[in-house]
């Protein structure tokens, strides 16, 4: 969805430092800055357009959200 390739070896380049399609003023993932990362907003439901992720499913647990937040805070390393 939204023109992203999420296959191994492709996903990182399509989500980190790439403008969001729904809110281009925000990067999909802004390293070190979860509050201004659109993916983080989509999984928390804060400051988004459209539906909270995962679409049609139960929201992620607080522990899962914390993993994403901490990964972004640490610079979204690709390893």
N, C-alpha and C positions, 0 to 999 in steps of 0.2 A: 504494500500500500504506500502511497505517496512517493513512488519512484525510488524506493530503497531496495538495495540488494542486501539481504541479511544472511548470505551464505558465508561459511568460513573463508577467511582471506579477503572478503569483500565488505563485510558489514562495517568495520571500523571507519573506513573511508567515506561511507555513506551516512554516518551518524555524528561523528565528532567534527566540530567546527564547520558544520554545514547548516545553512539557514533552514528553518522549518518551513514547510509549504503552507501550513495553516496560519502561522505568525512569523513571517520572514524577519522581523526585527529580533527574533530570538534564534540562537543556534539550537539544533536538535540536542546536542550535548556541548555545553560550554565548560571546558575543563576548569576545575577548581571552583565552579560556581553553580551548584545545583538549583538555586532559586531562579537563575536566569537560563536554565537548561529546559527546553520545551519538553523533552521526554520526562524529566522529573516532574514537571507540572502536570503532564498527562497522567502519570500514575498516582499523583496525589489529588488530582481534580482541582487544583488551585490555579486560577488565572489562565484558563484555556478556552479554546473554541471547540465545539463538538463534544463528543462523549469522552468520559474518563476511560483510560486503558486499564485492563484489557477490555476492548469493546465486546459487549455481550457476555462477559464473564464476571466472576466475583473480583472485587478489588484485591490487589496484592496485600499480603500481610504487612504489618509494621516492620517486621524483621526483613522482609524482602525489599521494602522501600528503603530501609536503612542501608542495605547492601548497595543499592544503586546510588543513594546519596553519598555514601562514603567513597565509592569508586570515583564519582565525579569530583568530590572534594580532594581526592588524592591526585587529581590531574587527569583522570580517565586513561590510565596507562593501558597500552596495547600489548599486554603480556599475560 
